[in-house]
Amino acid sequence: MKTLFDKTHIGAMKLKNRFIRAAVAEKTQDGHINDNTLKLYEKLAQGGAGALITGFTLVDGEEKNFPLMACYDDSFLEGHRKLTNIVHENGTNIILQLVYVGSYIMGDASGVTILAPSAVKNLNTGIVPREIKITEIKNIQEKFAAAALRAKNSGYDGIEIHAAHGFFLSQFMTPYYNRRTDIYGGSAENRSRMSLETYDAIRQYAGNDFPILIKINVNDGFDGEVLFEDVLYLCKKLTERGINAIEISGAWQKLPKESTSYFKKEAETIAAQNNIKVIMTGGNLHFNEMTDILNTTKVEYFGMARALMKNADLVNMFEKQYGMD
C-alpha cells in the first residue's frame, strides 16, 4: 500500500513525502524578495511538505508594475538565493513558478502593453488587450527560458510553468480567448503550441537534469472554456517531450464550498493515460481521502495552497497522527 509519506522523486528532485505546497501569490513592491517573503517560506519549509512551489514570478520586465515576485534579470538573483538557502536549511525542496500575466492584470497596468492570444475582453479584468505577434510570442518563450536558467543558478530544485487560472499561457488553450487563425489558434494542436514551445525553450536552456513542471487548467468555468479532450492532448504531448510533472487545477471558485479534492476525476484520467507524475491541487484537506486517491488512481502527489496558508504545520500534524514509524 502506498502512503502519503513515501519517499519519491520528480526527476532529480527527491521528496520526503507526497505533499506539495501549491502556489499562492506573494506580493512585493519591486519584484525583489523581502524579509516577509523569507519568513513566510521558512515557516512553510518547517511545516513538513515535500516541496514548496513559490507564488507566481514574473519573467518579463514589461510587467514590472505588477506587485509580484520577479526573476527577469540578474538583479533578482541574490534574493532568490537567500530564499532557496532558507528552504533547503529547513529540509525541503523549492520550485519557482514562472508566469507571464497578460490581460489578467494584477496591479497597475498604466504604460504597459497588454498582450493576449486575441484582442478579446478579459472576463476577470474587463481589459481588451492587443493580439500578440508571433515575434513577440518567441520573445516571451525566451524570457521564460532565461528566467528558468536563473532559477537553476539560484538553487531552485525545479521550475513550474504557470499555464493555468486564466493567465497568458492558459488563454492559448481556451477558445474564448484564442480566436487566432495562424499556427497558434484553431485546432488543439495549434492551441497547445504555446505551452509546448515554452517547455522546449526552457528545457534547452536549463538542461535535461533540471525538473520542469507545468500547472494547467482542466476547466475554466465559463462559456468557451478549454475542452477536456484538448487538455488530454496537451498532457500527452508534454509527456512525450519529457516534462517531469503536471499539476492539475481549474475553476475552483465555481465549486460548492463543501467540495474537496476538486479535480479528482480529471487528474485520475490524465494520470491513467500518461506515464507522468501528476499533482492534484485544489480542495485537498482530508488525509484519508488523499490516501484513498493515492491507492485507487495513478495520481501521486497532492497540492495544498490555502490549507497551508491557514496552517503551515498541517503536514507535520498529519505525520504525527498518521505517519509511519
GIVEN-V344219 format. One record per pair of residues at least 6 apart in sequence whose ideal C-beta (glycine too) atoms are under 8 Angstrom apart, sorted by sequence separation. I is the first residue (numbers start at 1). J is the second residue. D is the distance in Angstrom with one decimal. If there is no record, write none. Layout:
i->(I:I)
j->(J:J)
d->(D:D)
This chain:
i->(8:9:28:58:64:70:87:88:116:121:122:163:164:171:172:178:179:180:184:185:206:219:220:270:284:293:294:308:311:7:8:45:87:121:122:152:162:163:171:178:183:184:219:239:255:271:307:308:7:44:58:64:120:132:151:161:162:166:182:218:238:270:294:7:28:61:71:105:119:120:184:203:217:219:293:7:8:58:84:119:163:180:183:184:202:218:252:304:5:6:26:41:57:58:61:83:103:119:148:235:267:5:6:56:57:58:59:60:61:102:103:119:147:172:250:290:4:5:41:55:56:57:58:59:102:103:114:116:118:178:199:218:250:267:280:4:26:55:57:58:102:115:116:117:217:249:4:54:114:115:116:117:199:216:248:80:114:115:116:175:250:264:105:113:115:144:263:104:109:173:216:248:263:284:103:172:173:195:216:248:261:263:280:284:104:105:172:262:278:279:284:104:115:172:195:261:262:278:279:280:281:282:103:105:172:173:248:261:278:279:280:281:285:21:172:260:261:277:278:279:280:281:282:284:103:214:246:259:260:277:279:281:71:103:169:260:261:268:272:21:103:169:225:260:271:272:31:71:102:271:21:26:140:246:255:261:271:19:20:26:54:169:214:221:222:260:261:264:268:271:19:20:21:23:25:213:216:218:220:221:246:248:252:267:268:17:19:20:21:22:23:24:25:68:212:213:214:215:216:218:219:220:245:246:247:248:252:268:287:17:18:20:21:23:37:163:212:213:214:215:216:217:218:219:221:245:246:247:248:249:250:261:267:17:20:23:31:68:211:213:214:216:217:221:243:244:245:246:247:248:249:264:16:30:161:208:211:213:215:217:245:247:248:287:15:52:66:163:231:235:239:264:287:15:33:239:31:63:161:232:236:239:13:29:31:32:63:68:161:192:196:203:228:232:235:236:238:28:31:57:59:66:67:68:188:191:195:199:203:231:235:27:28:52:54:57:59:60:66:67:100:10:27:28:31:45:51:52:53:54:56:57:58:59:66:161:188:192:196:200:228:232:235:8:26:28:37:41:45:50:51:52:53:54:55:56:57:58:65:66:124:188:192:196:199:25:26:32:33:44:49:50:51:52:54:56:58:65:100:123:159:173:174:195:32:38:42:45:46:48:51:53:65:100:122:173:176:189:199:31:34:38:41:42:45:65:188:192:196:218:33:37:41:45:65:98:170:174:176:188:32:33:45:65:137:159:170:176:177:219:38:42:134:176:218:33:45:63:98:131:134:175:176:218:33:62:98:134:165:170:174:175:62:96:159:161:163:164:166:174:175:96:116:158:159:160:161:163:164:165:174:175:218:41:98:115:123:141:145:158:159:160:161:162:163:164:173:117:144:148:152:157:158:159:160:161:163:166:249:96:116:117:122:151:152:158:160:120:141:145:149:170:245:247:120:137:141:144:145:148:149:173:96:140:144:148:152:173:118:120:142:145:146:96:117:118:141:145:95:98:104:116:117:118:145:173:94:95:96:97:98:104:117:118:148:94:95:96:97:98:99:104:117:93:95:96:97:98:104:148:93:95:97:102:103:101:102:213:215:88:100:101:117:118:99:100:103:117:99:100:102:80:84:85:72:80:83:84:84:77:81:84:23:72:76:80:81:16:72:80:16:71:74:77:80:77:117:15:14:71:13:60:71:25:59:13:60:71:164:59:165:59:164:158:164:59:160:59:57:123:51:56:53:56:95:95:97:23:23:13:13:11:10:53:23:53:12:11:12:13:11:12:11:10:11:10:22:20:22:13:11:10:11:10:53:50:49:22:20:22:49:20:47:44:47:48:46:47:48:49:10:46:47:48:44:47:48:43:47:46:48:48:18:20:22:24:18:19:20:21:22:23:24:4:18:19:20:21:22:18:20:21:19:24:4:15:4:21:3:4:3:10:2:8:2:1:19:4:17:19:17:4:5:5:4:5:5:3)
j->(14:15:34:64:70:76:93:94:122:127:128:169:170:177:178:184:185:186:190:191:212:225:226:276:290:299:300:314:317:14:15:52:94:128:129:159:169:170:178:185:190:191:226:246:262:278:314:315:15:52:66:72:128:140:159:169:170:174:190:226:246:278:302:16:37:70:80:114:128:129:193:212:226:228:302:17:18:68:94:129:173:190:193:194:212:228:262:314:16:17:37:52:68:69:72:94:114:130:159:246:278:17:18:68:69:70:71:72:73:114:115:131:159:184:262:302:17:18:54:68:69:70:71:72:115:116:127:129:131:191:212:231:263:280:293:18:40:69:71:72:116:129:130:131:231:263:19:69:129:130:131:132:214:231:263:96:130:131:132:191:266:280:122:130:132:161:280:122:127:191:234:266:281:302:122:191:192:214:235:267:280:282:299:303:124:125:192:282:298:299:304:125:136:193:216:282:283:299:300:301:302:303:125:127:194:195:270:283:300:301:302:303:307:44:195:283:284:300:301:302:303:304:305:307:127:238:270:283:284:301:303:305:96:128:194:285:286:293:297:47:129:195:251:286:297:298:58:98:129:298:49:54:168:274:283:289:299:48:49:55:83:198:243:250:251:289:290:293:297:300:49:50:51:53:55:243:246:248:250:251:276:278:282:297:298:48:50:51:52:53:54:55:56:99:243:244:245:246:247:249:250:251:276:277:278:279:283:299:318:49:50:52:53:55:69:195:244:245:246:247:248:249:250:251:253:277:278:279:280:281:282:293:299:50:53:56:64:101:244:246:247:249:250:254:276:277:278:279:280:281:282:297:50:64:195:242:245:247:249:251:279:281:282:321:50:87:101:198:266:270:274:299:322:51:69:275:68:100:198:269:273:276:51:67:69:70:101:106:199:230:234:241:266:270:273:274:276:67:70:96:98:105:106:107:227:230:234:238:242:270:274:67:68:92:94:97:99:100:106:107:140:51:68:69:72:86:92:93:94:95:97:98:99:100:107:202:229:233:237:241:269:273:276:50:68:70:79:83:87:92:93:94:95:96:97:98:99:100:107:108:166:230:234:238:241:68:69:75:76:87:92:93:94:95:97:99:101:108:143:166:202:216:217:238:76:82:86:89:90:92:95:97:109:144:166:217:220:233:243:76:79:83:86:87:90:110:233:237:241:263:79:83:87:91:111:144:216:220:222:234:79:80:92:112:184:206:217:223:224:266:86:90:182:224:266:82:94:112:147:180:183:224:225:267:83:112:148:184:215:220:224:225:113:147:210:212:214:215:217:225:226:148:168:210:211:212:213:215:216:217:226:227:270:94:151:168:176:194:198:211:212:213:214:215:216:217:226:171:198:202:206:211:212:213:214:215:217:220:303:151:171:172:177:206:207:213:215:176:197:201:205:226:301:303:177:194:198:201:202:205:206:230:154:198:202:206:210:231:177:179:201:204:205:156:177:178:201:205:156:159:165:177:178:179:206:234:156:157:158:159:160:166:179:180:210:157:158:159:160:161:162:167:180:157:159:160:161:162:168:212:158:160:162:167:168:167:168:279:281:155:167:168:184:185:167:168:171:185:168:169:171:150:154:155:143:151:154:155:156:150:154:157:97:146:150:154:155:91:147:155:92:147:150:153:156:154:194:93:93:150:93:140:151:106:140:95:143:154:247:143:249:144:249:244:250:146:247:147:147:222:157:162:160:167:211:213:215:160:162:157:158:158:158:213:215:247:209:209:210:211:210:211:211:211:212:213:247:247:249:244:244:244:245:245:303:301:304:279:279:281:308:281:308:308:312:313:312:313:314:315:277:313:314:315:312:315:316:312:316:316:318:319:294:301:303:305:300:301:302:303:304:305:306:287:301:302:303:304:305:302:304:305:304:309:290:301:291:308:291:294:294:301:294:300:295:295:315:302:315:318:319:318:319:322:322:323:324:324)
d->(7.8:6.4:5.9:7.1:6.8:5.7:7.4:7.4:7.4:7.2:7.6:3.8:5.3:3.8:5.4:7.4:6.6:7.0:5.7:6.4:6.9:5.6:5.5:7.8:5.7:5.6:7.1:5.9:7.5:7.0:5.2:6.4:4.2:5.0:7.0:7.7:6.8:5.2:6.3:5.2:5.6:7.1:6.6:7.8:5.6:4.1:5.9:7.7:6.9:5.5:6.6:7.6:7.3:7.8:5.0:6.8:7.9:7.8:7.8:7.5:6.4:5.7:7.9:5.9:6.9:7.6:6.4:7.1:6.1:7.7:5.4:6.3:5.8:7.1:7.8:7.6:6.7:5.5:5.6:6.2:7.4:7.6:6.3:5.9:5.8:6.1:5.3:7.2:7.7:7.1:5.5:6.5:6.8:7.0:4.6:7.0:5.2:6.1:4.7:5.8:5.6:4.7:6.4:6.3:4.4:4.1:6.7:5.6:6.6:6.8:7.6:4.8:7.8:6.4:7.0:5.0:6.0:7.4:7.8:7.0:7.5:6.2:7.1:5.6:5.8:4.5:5.6:3.9:5.2:5.5:6.5:5.3:5.5:4.0:7.1:4.9:6.8:5.9:5.1:5.9:5.1:5.7:7.5:7.0:7.5:6.7:6.7:6.7:4.1:5.9:6.9:6.6:6.8:6.5:5.1:7.3:6.6:7.7:6.6:7.8:7.2:6.7:7.5:6.5:4.3:6.9:5.9:6.2:7.0:5.3:6.7:6.1:7.5:4.6:4.1:5.5:6.8:6.8:7.5:4.3:6.8:5.5:5.0:6.7:5.8:4.7:7.8:3.9:6.9:8.0:5.3:6.3:6.4:7.6:7.6:7.4:4.2:5.0:7.6:7.2:7.6:7.3:6.4:5.7:4.1:7.2:6.3:5.3:6.2:4.1:6.0:3.0:5.8:5.7:6.8:4.5:5.6:5.5:7.1:7.1:6.7:7.5:8.0:7.0:4.7:6.3:6.7:5.6:7.2:6.6:5.1:6.8:6.7:7.9:5.9:5.4:7.8:7.6:7.2:7.9:4.1:5.5:7.7:6.0:6.0:5.6:6.3:7.2:6.7:3.7:4.7:7.2:7.6:7.7:7.4:5.7:5.0:7.3:6.2:3.9:7.7:6.6:6.1:7.4:7.8:6.2:7.1:6.0:4.2:7.5:4.5:6.2:7.0:4.7:4.4:7.2:6.4:5.9:7.4:2.9:5.8:6.3:4.7:7.4:7.4:7.3:5.5:4.9:4.3:5.8:6.4:5.6:6.0:7.7:5.6:6.0:7.8:8.0:7.2:7.4:4.4:5.6:6.8:7.4:7.9:6.7:6.8:6.2:5.4:7.3:6.4:7.6:6.1:5.4:7.3:4.9:5.6:4.4:5.7:4.2:6.8:6.1:4.5:5.3:7.0:3.9:5.7:4.1:5.2:4.9:7.0:6.4:5.0:4.4:6.4:5.9:6.3:7.8:4.5:7.1:6.9:7.2:5.0:4.2:7.0:6.5:7.2:7.1:8.0:6.4:5.6:7.6:5.2:7.9:7.0:7.6:7.3:6.1:6.0:7.2:5.9:5.6:7.9:7.6:3.7:6.2:5.9:7.9:7.5:5.1:4.3:7.7:5.6:5.8:6.4:6.4:6.8:7.2:6.0:7.2:7.0:4.5:7.0:6.1:6.2:7.4:5.4:6.4:6.5:7.2:7.5:7.5:6.5:6.8:7.3:6.2:7.4:6.0:3.0:5.7:5.2:7.5:7.4:7.5:7.7:6.6:6.3:6.5:7.4:7.5:5.4:4.4:6.8:6.3:6.7:6.1:6.9:5.8:4.8:5.0:5.5:7.8:6.4:5.8:7.7:7.0:6.3:7.0:7.9:6.9:5.0:5.7:6.6:5.8:3.9:7.1:7.3:6.1:5.7:6.9:8.0:6.4:7.2:7.9:7.6:7.9:7.9:5.9:4.5:6.5:4.0:4.9:4.7:5.3:6.8:7.4:6.5:7.6:5.6:7.4:6.2:4.1:4.5:6.9:6.2:6.3:5.8:7.7:7.5:7.9:6.1:6.7:6.9:7.0:5.3:3.8:7.2:4.4:7.4:7.8:6.9:7.6:7.8:7.4:6.2:6.1:5.1:7.9:5.1:7.7:5.9:5.3:6.9:7.2:7.8:7.2:7.6:7.3:6.0:6.5:7.8:6.3:6.3:7.5:3.6:7.1:4.5:6.1:6.8:5.7:3.4:6.8:5.6:7.0:7.2:5.7:7.4:5.6:6.8:7.5:5.1:6.4:4.9:5.9:6.8:7.3:5.5:6.9:7.8:7.7:5.6:6.3:7.0:2.9:4.0:6.5:7.7:6.5:5.3:7.4:7.9:5.0:6.9:7.8:5.3:6.4:6.5:7.5:8.0:7.9:6.8:7.7:6.8:7.9:7.6:7.1:5.6:4.5:7.8:6.2:7.5:7.9:6.9:6.5:7.7:7.8:7.2:6.2:5.4:6.5:4.8:7.6:7.8:7.3:7.5:7.3:7.6:7.8:7.8:3.2:6.0:4.1:4.4:5.5:5.2:4.5:4.7:5.2:5.1:4.4:5.2:6.5:6.5:7.1:6.5:7.0:7.7:6.9:7.7:4.2:5.8:5.1:8.0:7.9:7.7:6.1:5.7:6.7:5.6:4.0:4.6:7.8:7.3:6.0:5.5:6.7:4.9:6.3:4.8:5.9:5.7:6.3:7.8:7.8:5.8:4.9:5.3:7.3:6.3:6.3:6.2:6.7:6.7:4.7:5.6:5.9:4.5:4.0:6.3:5.7:7.7:6.3:4.2:4.1:7.4:6.7:5.9:6.0:7.8:7.3:7.0:5.0:7.5:5.8:7.6:6.0:4.5:5.0:4.4:6.0:4.0:5.2:5.8:4.1:6.3:7.2:8.0:6.3:7.5:7.4:7.6:5.4:5.3:6.1:7.7:5.8:3.3:7.5:7.6:7.0:7.0:6.3:6.7:7.4:5.6:4.3:7.5:6.8:7.6:6.8:6.5:7.2:5.8:6.7:6.6:7.0:7.9:3.5:5.6:6.2:5.0:8.0:4.7:7.8:7.2:3.8:5.9:7.5:6.2:7.6:7.3:4.5:6.9:7.0:7.3:5.5:7.7:6.5:7.8:5.3:5.5:6.5:6.3:7.3:7.5:8.0:4.9:7.9:7.8:4.5:6.8:5.1:4.9:7.0:7.5:7.6:6.8:4.2:7.3:6.1:6.9:5.1:5.6:7.5:7.4:6.4:7.2:7.4:7.3:4.7:5.6:6.9:7.1:7.8:7.4:7.8:5.5:7.5:7.4:4.8:7.5:6.2:3.8:5.4:7.8:7.3:7.2:8.0:7.7:7.9:4.0:5.2:7.9:5.0:7.5:7.9:7.4:7.9:5.7:4.5:6.9:7.8:6.4:6.5:4.1:7.2:7.4:5.0:7.9:5.0:5.3:7.6:6.6:3.5:5.3:5.6:4.1:4.9:5.9:8.0:7.8:6.1:6.9:5.4:3.6:5.2:6.3:7.7:6.8:7.5:6.1:6.8:7.3:7.0:5.0:5.9:5.0:6.2:4.0:6.0:7.2:7.2:6.4:5.9:6.0:8.0:6.0:5.2:7.1:6.5:7.6:7.9:5.2:6.8:5.6:6.0:4.8:7.2:6.9:7.6:7.5:7.1:6.3:7.9:7.6:5.3:5.7:6.1)
